[in-house]
Amino acid sequence: MVGFSLTSIIVLAVVFAFLFILKKGIRWQIAHGVKKEIMNNGGEGVQCPYCAELILLSALKCPFCRSDLMQLA
């Protein structure tokens, strides 16, 4: 019974580590894509008022924190 508990904890730790790494990778891809898009549009970027990440000036929703930016308009 003790072996099963330890195995379960190890499996859960590996799953959480994988999900954490996956989330960081997705966030990096979003950031890289947004920065590339801003550079292609002549540098028209602003900071999100909620998470302070650089986003497109024309964004309706922050791609990082998913905040609705239409409420600010």
N, C-alpha and C positions, 0 to 999 in steps of 0.2 A: 504494500500500500504506500509506503514511503517513496519507493522508486517511481510510482505513478505520479505522485505529487511533484516531485522534482522534475520529472520529464514534462509535465504540464506547464510548470513555471518556465522552463527553458524554452518550450515551444512558444508560449505567449511572449516571452522577451524577444525572441527572434521575429515574431510577427509584428510586434510593436516597433522594433528597430527597422524592419523593412518598410512599414507604413511611414515612419518618420523620414526615412531617406527618400521615399517616393514623393512625399509632400514637399520636401526641400527641392527636389529635382523639378517638380512641376512649378513651384514658385520661381525657381531660377529661369525656367523656360518662359514664363509669363513676363518676368522682368526683362529678360533679354529681348523678347519680342516687342515689348512696349518701348524700350529704349531705341531699338532699331526703327520702329515706326515713327517715333518722335524725330529721329535724325533724318528720316526720309521726308518728313513734313516741314523741314526747315527749323526744327528746334522748338515747336509749339507744344510745350509740356508744362504742367502745373503739379503742385503737390496735392495729394488727397488730404482734405481737412480732417479726416478720421485716423488714417494710418501714416500719413506723411510720405507715402511712396510717390514716385514720379509717374504721372499718368498723362494720357492724351488730353489736350484742351477740350476736345469734343466728346469726352467720355460721359456716358449717362450713368454708368455703374463702375465702381472701382474694381479692377480685375484682381486686386490683392485681398482686400477686406470685404468685398462684395457690398459695400455701402451704396445706397441709392443717392446719387448726386443730383437728381432732379429736384429733390426737396430743397436744395440750396438756391435754386433758380427763382 
